């Protein structure tokens, strides 16, 4: 999930919450990696209070990981987010609390004087402060979908699969406002970006990857598998601090967008970050759908409407989640036939591309009914300008049946189209 503008930005942060649970069992790969199976299930709404009339968009699909924290271990479920840095758990919040720090003998608050508080929090969306009463490090987080969390920076032992427990710094949050319609089991966020306090950085994980199935299962791999050939694109790195550029995100350079066989006439300058850092492209497993800045989005919208004229019936005036304004009405039968005829949208990067086609391009909006048994389907690319968010974001919905690898050693992201069930079998994981 991307952080709000002028801050830093998914292992996987976006409404009927479909949750992917990372099981505690794990499998060692021949190359020394750790493979973990994923499965999905629907959950009811999270009852964390939401500020009224605050959100422009929110999320309904989260990808979560279950792991053990503390001594003795407490099993917690956390949203997996490559767009976030600091992991956090909901603590001391009455019936909503998912982690009990007083029950862990290895739990340790981090003091304000600690180097962790003083220097390693530099890339968080908000500067850490010192709690005058406890002299412990205080952190607050905010995300582009208006979710927030606030609490104390602490450390405890984290255990994933068969790996040894690692002492890890995270936020023990006393308050949180969720933009999600909900997830009753998620205890917090597992931050997986390149920042100093991310789970990946603290556990010295040089490479990780995942495959999200279009059905109800998937796999996460920590380490190397040498499973299949990937096409890599380099990470975009800007050392100079800019107000709208997230230096620790998995930022790549979007070069072209194609609809069917037609490459869109988008000026190169529109796809490049400007002098403020606005316009970077982030691969974010924590955001559900994808977002394009307004000028690129309007060009894509016009061409998609042109190529689908007679195939899809527009629903003018309807905007889903405040950011998805290209919607259509159809019966379930007509929509199923249409997804076989609509053109693919292909995102081109230096050395790699990601093709989005078929059902991944249209999202059925539950609860919306029209005459003649018609429902509403919306195009799954949103307009960043309506959020508002000063970035391009490639969400996890468009990463389905794509093997995505984050290679921190070589500063690159790899992509390969693949059937996740078949790829998982090669790792010994049966979906």
N, C-alpha and C positions, 0 to 999 in steps of 0.2 A: 504494500500500500504506500503510495507516494505521500511524503510529508507535504504540508501546506506550503504555498509559495514563500520564497525568501527563507527557506529552510532546507533540510535534507530530506529525500523521499523515503514485494512483495515478495520466512521461506515462502510461503504462498500468501497481504491484506487485500467480494464486495457485496436475499431479501426473503421467502421460503428458504431456509438455510440448508443447503446440501453440503455436508461436511465430509472431508476425506480424512480418515483416521489412520495414523501411522501406528501399526501394531508394535508391541514390545518385542516380539520375536524378530530375529534378524538372521541374515545369511551371509557368510563370508564368500567373496568372489575370488576367482583364481588370481586376480591381479592385486588382491589385498584390500579391496573395498568392502564396505558394509552395505548390503542391500536390505531394504525394509519394505514390506508390502503395504499398500494403501487400500482402503475401501471407503465407500461412501454410504451415508445414511442421512435421512431428513430429520431435522430437529425443530423444536418449537422455539418461540421467540425468547430472546434474552431479556430479562426484566430489569436490566440496568436503566435508570431513568434517562430519558432523552430530552434535551432542551427543546421546547416547542418552537416550531417554525424556524429551525436553525439550518436544516440540511437542504442542499441543492441536489445531492444525489447520495445514494447509500448502496450497500452491497447485500446480496442475498446468497452468494456462494462463497464459502470460506474453505480453505484447505488447512487441515489441522494435524498436529503431531502429538502423540501421547508419549510422554517420557516420565522419568522418576526424578524427583527433586528432594533433597534433604536427607537427614539421618534420624530415624529410619526413613526409607524412601516413601514419598507421597506421589502417587500417580496423578499427573495433571495433563490436560489437553490444551495445546496452545496453537493459535493461528500461525501458520508457517509463511513467513513473509520475506522475500528477497528485496523488497523495497524499504525495509526498516532496519535500523541498527540495534537499538537497545531492546533486549528481551524484557518482558515484564509479566508479572503474575498479579492477579487480584487478591489482595491480602486484607485481613481485618475489616471486612465489610459485611459482617453479620451473616445472614443465610446465603449471600452471594459469594462469600469468600471461598476460593478454590484451593488456596494454599495456607497452611497454618504454621507460621514461622515459629511460634512458641513450642510447637511439637517437634522441631528439628534442632538437635544439639549442634549441628554444624552451621547453622544460620548466623551470619555476622553482618550487622549494619556497617556501611562504609563511612568513616568520618570525613568531615569537610577538609581536613588537613591532608588526606590521602592523595597521592599523585593520580589515582584513578578518578577522583572527583575533580581535581584541579586541572588536569590536562587531557585525560582520555575522553572527556565529555564534550570536546570542542566541536564535534560534527553533529551533535544532537540538535533538533529543531529549535530548542530553547536552551539558553545557558543554565547550567546547574546553579543552585543557590545553597546557602547554608541555613539549616534550621536552627534558630537561635536558642531554642529550648533544649534540643538534644545534641546539637553540634554535629548532626549527621547530614550527609549529602542529600539534597532535595532535588528531584527531577520532575519535569513536566513535559509531556509529549503532545503534539497535535498533528493531525493527518489531513490530507486534502479533502476527505469526505466529511470533515468536521468532527470525527471521533477524537477524544482526548483521554489522557490518563495522567495521574499525578501521584507521587509518593516518594519513597526513600530508596536511594541506591544501596543495594545490599549484595552479599555473595553467599552462595551455598553450593552444594555438590549436585551436579547434573549427571544423569545416567541415561544414555541412549543405547538400546540394544545390548550387545555384548562388550561394548567398549568400556574401559575403566572410567570410573566417575571422575569428573573434572570440576574443580572449583571455578565457578562462573559468576561474574557480576551481572546483576539484573535489577530491574525496578520492582520493588514491593509496593504496589499501588493501593492507596486507600480510597481513591475515587476514580471513576471512569465513566465517560459518556460514550455510548456505542451508537455508531451510525447504522449498524446492522439491524434488520428486523429481528435478527437474533440467532443465538447459539447458546443454549443453556449449559453446555458442557465445557465450552472454551474458557480456560482460566486466564488467558492473556495472549501475549504475542511472542513468537520466537523470531528474533531479528537475524537476518541472514545476508545483509549487504556487506560492503567492504570496510565499514567503519571499525575503529579500534575496539569498540565494545560489542560488536556483533558476535553471535554464537560461533560463527565460522572463524572469526579472527581469534577469539579466546580459546578455541579448541584446536587451533592450528590446522584447520582442514583446507588443504590447497586446492581441492577440486570436489565439486558435488554436482549431481545431475538428477533429473526426474523425468518421468513420463506420466502424463495424465490421460487416462482413458476417456473416451467419449461415452463410456457406459458407467460403471460404478466401481472402478478399481484403478490402481496404478502402482508405481514403485518409486521410491526415493533411494538414491545411491550416494553414500558418503565415501569419497575416495575414487579410485579408478577401476574401470571394468574392461576397457578395450573391447567394447561390445559391438560397435558398428562404426562405419565411417561417418564423420560429422563434417559439415562445412562451417568454418569459423569466421567470425567477424571481430575485429579488434575493439576493445573498449576505448571509448573516447575519454581522455583524461585532460583536465584543465587544472593546473596547480594554483592558478590565481583565484582567490575567493571572489565569487560573483553572486549577487543576491538571489538569482533564480536558478543557479546551477548546483545540483547535488553532486558533490565530488566523490561520494562513496556509493553512489548508485551504480547499477550495471547499465551504463549508458553506452549506446551504440549509435552509429550514424545511419539513419534512414535516408536512402538515396533515391528510391523510386517507389511509386505505387502503380500497380497495374490492375485493371478491371478486365477480365477475360484476356484478350490479346492486345488491348489498348493501354499503352503507357500514358498516364495522366500528365497533362502539361503543367506541372507544378514547378515554379521557379526554384532553382537549387537553393537560393537564399532563404526560402520559406522553410526548408527542411533542416537548415543549419542553426545552431544556437547563436543568438545575437550577442551584442556586447554586454548584456546583463545576464547572460546564461539562459534566458528563456528560449525554449525550442529544442531542448535536448530530448533524446528518445531513450526511454527507460524500459528494460525488460523486467516486469514486476509480477511475480506470481501471486502477490497479495491483492492485486486489483483484478476484478472479475472480467470486465470487458476492456476494449481498447479505446483510446482517445487520440484524436488528432486536433492540432490547432485549427482555428476557424477557417483560414484561407484554404488549407489543404483539404479540410473536411468538406467544404462546400463544393470543391471541384470533384471530389469522390462522390458526393451525394448526387450531383447533377448527372454524372456518367452512369452511376448505378441505376438511377431512375430511367435514364434513356435506354439502357440495355435490358431493363426488365419491364418496359412498357408492354402491356398485354399479357404479362405473366403474373405480375403482382398488382393489386388494387390499392393505391395509396389511401391512408387514413389522415386527411389533412387536419391540422390543428391539434393533434394528439402528440404530447411529448412525454416520454417515459423517463422517470427519475430526473427530470429537469435538464437532461443533456442528450437524449436520444430522440431526435425530432423527425426521423425518417421511419415511419411506421406504416403498416399495411393491414388490411382486414381480409380474412379468408376463413373458410371452413377448415377443419382439420384435414380433410381429404384433399382440398385444393392446396393447402400449404405444403402437405407432403409431396404433392406432385410438383409444386413450384421449386422446392429446394433442389430438385434434380435438374432443373433447367436454368437456374440463375448462374451468372458468371462468378468465377472465383475472384477474390481480391488477393493480390500477391504483394507482400511487402519486401522490397529489395534493399539489401545491405551490401557493404563491401565484402564480397566473398561468400555471401549466404543469402537465402531468402526464406520467407515463411508464407505458405499458401493457406488462405482461409477460404473454405468452400462449404457448400451444402448447408446442413443444419446449423453449423457454427456461425453462419451469417445472419440468422434470424432467431430471435428469442420470443417465445410465447409468453405474453403478459397474462398471468393468472388473474382471474376475476373480471377481466374486461370482456364484455359480451356485446355483440351487435345483432342486428336482425338476421334472419335466415340461418341461424346457428353459426354465425361467424364470430371469430375471436380476433384478437389483435396480436400481430407479430411485429417486432421492431428490429431494425438493422443494428448489429452489435458493435458498430463503431460509433462513438459519441463525439460531441463537439467540446473540446477542452475549454473553449471560451465561455461556455455556458455553466461550467462547474463552479467557479472559474479555476483553471489550473494552467500554468504556463509551460506545458510540456506535452510531448507525445508519449503515450504509455501503451505497451504491448501487454495486455492482461492474460490471465491464465486460461480464459475461455478459448482464446485463439492459439493456445499452446497444446490443445488436446491432440493426442496421437502425434506429437512431435517430441523427440528426445532432445531435451534442453540441458546443456552442460555449461556450468560456470567454472572456468579455468582461471583461478587466481594466480597460478604460477606464471602463466603466459599472457595474462591480461587480455582474455578473449572470451567470447560466448559462442558455443557451438550449437547447431541445429541439424536435425535429420528427421524427415518424416518416417514414421514407423508405427506398426500396430503394437500398442503397449502390452497386450497380452502375450504376443509372441516374443517380444524383447524380454519381458519379465521371466519367461520360462528359461531363457539362456542364463539367467542369474540364479536359477533355482527357486524362483518365486512363482507360485501358481496363483493366477488371479481368478 
